[in-house]
Amino acid sequence: MFGGRKVAAYKAQHPRYPTPSAPFFSSYFLHIAASRDSLYTVLSAYTFTSSIMSATYQRLAQISKQVTPGKSGSSAILEKNPDDIVVTCALRTAITKGGKGGFKDTAAADLLVGAFKALIERSKIDPSLVEDIAVGSVLPPGGGATEFRAAALAAGFPETSAVKALNRQCSSGLQAIVDVANAIKAGVIDVGIGAGVESMSSQYGPGAVTEFSELLENHMEAANCKVPMGILSEDMAKDLKISRKDQDVFAASSYQKAIKAQEAGLFNEEIAPLTVKFVDPKTQEEKTITVNRDDGVRPGITPESLSKIRPAFAADGSIHAGNSSQISDGAAAVLLMKRSTAEKLGQKIIGKYVTASIVGVKPLLMGQGPWKAIPAALEKAGISKGDVDIYEINEAFASQALWCTKELGLPFEKVNPKGGAIAFGHPLGCTGSRQVSTLLTELKRTNKKIGVTSMCVGTGMGMAAVWVAE
């Protein structure tokens, strides 16, 4: 038979390689059949090859039964291994109202200095052991690279501690952490810090919008990257029929959860107090104040009170200041290393980084980012939605946060249990780092284990990460 001779010849010529798969032989024999007009030859050869593959699969199945399977799902990520990327400190400054709050006169780099100093003091880490620091930020002139390096030096890190700035819009703080985690995993560094910072008081406004070239403006999808977030959210709410009432109920809930958490002191552990200069807007007197609480959190917010606020982007719209994230200032930092390193250094482990995802969506559907990013991260981690105890999903707008929560089928009680950016603000580059401290402290307090942080990202992206508290 043609098939038998060819298989024997192939084995003789390629003794180190397995027999080609059935699809390989199928395509090869179809070519022969076309030239010899021999369907019988094709069928015979395919049958022969299939029998070989069937025997191989049966043997593999037998072998697999003899191998003890490893743990999977949540039990797998809860295991502790020397190479785990762990968090030994995660903290943030308070988040304050842009242009009005406690940090309105404080530069982004100075906020970063405060967060870095607090991290060194709280973790007791020797600054000389920190090999790299990644800082996520969206608005700083020059990208922030120069002033953030200076901030690290001013905070007490030696010249041997490298620093970089990065910008992936609202996920910048999380991207900074993931970059450091990946560098540790790859063996590039042993100890690093992922941080985020933003001073929207000083750097937010029309001047922050990039002017597009004629080439970009003339490309429809590229030009959509420039559409303001509020307009996108308004259009999304209309297209997906997300009512203003539902948005206001969601937003009011964020405020109510945040004020309850603040009054109970649930943010105290994650917030590092920072003493700064403050110019009194009434007297113009410069004072020294200590900022230790989120000043955007307000009591008495209800769906009824929010219903009285005028729409911001369309006369008949549903998006307004009360159901959107606040313009804010703040900084956050996360210290990472391998578990084996932490144990050698005597660092207390408070959590573990598991994995992350970054996805793209259409620029006009920017708000749907978490809807795609969260399932991708869960799949990478090998867990299901039900395995997660807490979801920290950034509330850029109530419309998109509400839609993502519903579409993913997440229980509302698991989402932002201490409120979110609608209640206490969204300093763009800071949020991704801030969420980690908020998540890990709440998981610890409630004796829960697995959490997810996620956010939509400007220009049409989404990011998510999976964490375990210890």
N, C-alpha and C positions, 0 to 999 in steps of 0.2 A: 504493500500500500504506500501511496505517496506520503501520507501523513506520518506513518511510522518511520520511513527513511529520513524524512526531514527532521523529526524530533531527535533521532539518534545522531544525525549529522550536527545539529545545533549543540547537543550536549558534548560531542567530541570536540567541537571548536571552542566552546565556552565552558570548560569544566568547573570554573569557580562561580558560575552564575546559575540561578534557578531557571527552570523552563519558563519561557515567556507566557504571559497570561492569555486567557482565551481571547480577549479583544484584540491582542497583538496578532495571534494566528488568524483570527477571523478576517482582519483587514488584509493580511498578507495573502491568504488563500482566495479571497474575492478577486484579487488582482490576477492570480493564476487562473481562476475559473473563467475570467473574462477572456483570457488569451486562449484557453483550451476548450472553452464551452463545456465545462465539466462540473455541473452542480453536484453530482455524486461525490466527486473528489472533495469539494468544499464541506459537505455535510459529514463525510466520513472523518475528515481531519478535525473538524470542530468537535465532533462527538468524542474522538480520541483525546483531544486536549482537555475537554470538559471533564472526562473521567480522571485525568491526571489531577486537575484542579480540585475536583470533588474529594479525591483521596487526601490531597494536601490539607484542605480545610478540615476534613474529619480528624486528621492527625493533630492539627493545631488545636482543635476543640478538645481533644483528649488531653493534650499538654496543659491547656488553660485550666482544666478541671483539677490538675495536680498542683497548680500554683495557688497559694493562699492569697485571695484578693486583699488589696489595701483598703483603708477606710475611704469613704467618699462622702460628698455632701458636707453638711455642717460639722460632722464629727471630724472630718479631715482638716478643716481649717482651724478647728479648736485645738488640734495637736500642737505641741511645742517642740520646735526643732532648733538646733544651734544656728542654722542659717536664716531663720526668720528675720525679717526686717521689722524691728520693734521701735516703739515710741517711748522715750523715757521722760519727756516733758512736752506739754502742749499748753500754750497759754496765749492770751491776747490782752490788748488794752481794752478799755471800755470803747464803745462805739458811740460817737457823738454827732449831733446834727450839723450838717454842712452849713457854714456861714453863720451859725448861731450858737453852736454847742461849745463844750469845754475845750475842744481841740481846734477851734476855728483859727487860732493864731499860731498853731504849731505846724512846722514843716513836716512833710512825709518822712524825711530822713531822721528827724528828731523823734518821731513816733517809733521808728524802727530801732533807734538807739535804746529807747525805753524798753521795748519788747526784748531786745537782745540782753540787756543788763538783767532784766527780770528772769530770763531763761537761765543765764549763768548762775544767778543767785539761787534760784529754786532747784535746779538740777545738780548743782555743785560740780558741774563738768569743768575740767581743766580746759580753758579756752584754746590752749595750744594743740589739743587733740582734735579740734574741729578743722577738717581739711577743706571743706567747701561749704558755701552758703549760697543758696538760690533764693532770690527774692522776686515774687510776682507783683507786678504793678502795671497799671494801664496808662496813666496820664502823665508821668514825670517827663520833663524836658530832657532830651538826650537819651531817653530810655531808662534813665535811673542808674546806669552802671557806675558812673563816677561817684555820685553822692551815696549810693548804697555801700560801696566799698569803704568810703570815708566813715559811714555810720558804723560799720563793723569795727573799724579801728577805734573809733570814739567809744564804743561800748566795751572795749577791753580785749577784743580778739587781736592776736599778733599778726604781723605781716604775712606769716605763713598760711593764714586762713584765707583761701581764695573766695571771691564773691562774684556772682553774676546776676544780672537782672533779666527778666523775661516777661513777655506779654502774650497771653492767649486770652485777652478780654476778661470776662468775668470768672474764668477758671484759672486765672494766672496763679493764685495762691495754691491751689491744688496741684497745678502742673509743676510748680516749684518743688513741692513735696515729692511728687512722683519722680521727678528728675533725680533728686537726691537719693531716693530709695533705689532707683535703677542703677545709679552709680555705685552704691554700696553692694548691691547684688552682683554687679559685674566685676567687683574687686578694684574699681578705680580709686575709691576712698573707703575708709573704715567708719568715719563719723562725719555727719553733715547735718545741716539745718535747712529746712524748707520754710520759707516765710512769705508773707504778703503784706502789702501796705498801700494805703491811698489817702491822700489829702484832697478830697473833692472840694473843700472850702477854697483852696488856692488854685486848683488846676482844672476844675470841671467847667464846661461851658462851650459855646460855639467854637472857640478857638481850638478845642480838642479834636474837632472833626477834620479828617484828612481831605484835602482837595484831590479829586480824581483827575487823571489824564483824560484826554479825548478818547483814547483807545478804550479805557475802562468804562467811561460814560456811554460809549456806543455799544457796549456789550450788555444785553439786557440782564442776564443773571449776575454779572459782575457789578453792574450799577445798583442792583438790589441790595448789595452789601452796605450801601450808604443810607438806606432808608432808616429814619430814626426809630428807636426801639418802641416808643409809645405808639407810633403809627402802626407798626407791625402788630403790636398787641391789640390795638383797636380793631384792625382788620381781622385778626385771628378770632377775636371774640365774636365778631359779626358772622364770619364764615362758619364757625363751629357752634353758633347759637348758645354762647355762654352768657347768660343773663347778668345784668348789673346786680340784681338782687343776690344771685349766687356768689358773685365776686365779693360783694360787700359782707355777706355772711362769713365767707372765708377770711377776709381781711380782719373783720372784727374779732374772729376767733384767734387770729394771730396776736392781736393786741391783748386780748384777755388772757391768753396763755402766758404771754411775756410779762405782763404786770403781776400775775400770780406768782410766776417763778422769781421775779425780782424781789417781791415783797417777802418771799420765803427764803431769800438768800441763795437761790440755786445757781446764780451766776458768779457768786463770790470766788469760788475756787478757780474758775478759769480766767478771771480778770486780774491783771496785775495793775495796781494803782500807779498812776503816773503824775508827777508834779510838773506843771508847765506854767508859762506866762499866759495871761489872759487879759485882753483889753475890754473893759466894761463898755458896752455899746452906748450907754447913756451918758456916762461921765468922761469917757475916754481915758480913764485911769487904768494903768497897768497893774495887775495883781498877780500874785502867785497862788495857784489853786491846785488841789489834788483831785484828779478825776478818777473815780473808782466805780462808776455806774453808767449804764447806757442811758443817755438823757433823751433819746427819742421815744422811749417807752412811755405811754400815757394811759392813765386810768379812764374809765367811763366811756370807752369807745364801744358803740353798738352798731348793728346794721342800720338802725334808724338814723343815728347821727351821721353815719357815712353817706346815707342816701341824700343828704342835703348839700353835699359838695358838688360843685359844677364839673362837668366833664372837661378833661384837659386837651383832648386832641380832635374832638368833633362835637358839634352842637348837640347831636343826638347820640353821642357816644356813651360808653360805659366805664372807660378808664379815667381815673382821677387820682389826685394826690393821696387820698386815703386808702386806696386799694392797690397802690404801687409801692415799690421799695423806696426808702428814704435816701436822699443824698447825704452821705456821711463820711466821717473820718475815722481811721483806726488802723491797727497793725496786729499781726499775730505771728507766732513762730512755733515750729515743731522740731524737736531734736530726735534724730534717727540714727540707728546703728544695728548691727546684727545682734541677735540674742546672746551669742557667745561673747561678743565684745562687751555688751552691757553687764554680763555676769562677771567678767574679768575686772571691769571698772567699778563694780558695786553700784551700778545705776539701777534705780527702781523702774521696772517695766510697767507702763500703764496701758499699753495697747500694742497691737500688731497691725502693720499694713499688709493686706493680702494681695490685692491686684487693682487695676484701674482700666477704664475704657475711655476712648475718645472717638466720637462719631461725628459725621457731617450730616446736615439736613439742608433743605433749601433755605437760602438766606431769608426769604419772606416768612418762613416757618421756624425761625430761630427759637421761639418759645417751646417748641416740641422737643428740644434737645434731650432732656432727661428721660423722656418717653423711650428714646432709642438707646441712650447710654446706659441706663440702669439694667435692662435685660442683658446687654452685652457684658457688663461687669459681673453680673451674677453668673452668667454662663462660664466666664473665665474662672470664677471662683469655684464653680461646681456646686452651687447652691440654688435654692429656689426663693421666690419672693417671700414665702411663708417662713423661711429660716431666719429672716432679718427681723430684729427686734425694734430698731429705730431707723427711720429714714430722715436725714437732714437734706431737704430739697430747697434750694434757694428760691425765695419768693420775689423774683424780679418784678412780676406782676401777678396779681391774684388770678387773672385769666389763665395764664399759662401754667402756674403751679397747680391750680385747681384741675385743669384739664388733664395734666400729666398724672396727677394722683388718681383721678377717676379712670382714665384709660388703662393705667397699669393695674387697676383693681386693688389698690393699697388701702388698708384700713386707715381712716383719718386719724385715729388715736395713735398710730405709729409714726405719723408724719409731723415733724417739727413740734415735739411735745412742749417745748419751752418758747414757742413762737418763732418767728423768722424775720426776714429782712423788711417786711412790711411794718413790723412793730419796732425793730431797733436799728434798721439801716443796712445798707449794702455798699460799703466802701469797696469799690470794684475789685482791685487786686488783693484785698485782704480776705474777702469772704471765703474762698476755698481753703485757706489756712484756719480761719476762725471756726468754720464748721467742725474741724477735727477736735478742737478743744471742747466745743459745745457737746459734740457727740460722745466723746470718751468719758467726760465727767457725768453725763446723764446715764450712760450705760452702767457705769460704776455705781451710781447712786441707787439705781433701780435693780441692781443685781442682774442685769441683762448682759448679753455677750456680743452679738453681731450687729453691726451698723453699716449704713451706706450714706455717703455724702454725694451730692450731685447738684448740677446747675446747668441752665441753658447758657449758651455762649454767643455773643454778638457775631453777626455775619453768617449764622447758621451752623452751629455746632452744639454738642452736648458732651459733658464729661461726668464720670462717676467713679467712685472708689469704694472698696469694701474694707472694713476694719473689724478687728476683734478687740474687745476690752479685756484687760487682765487685772 
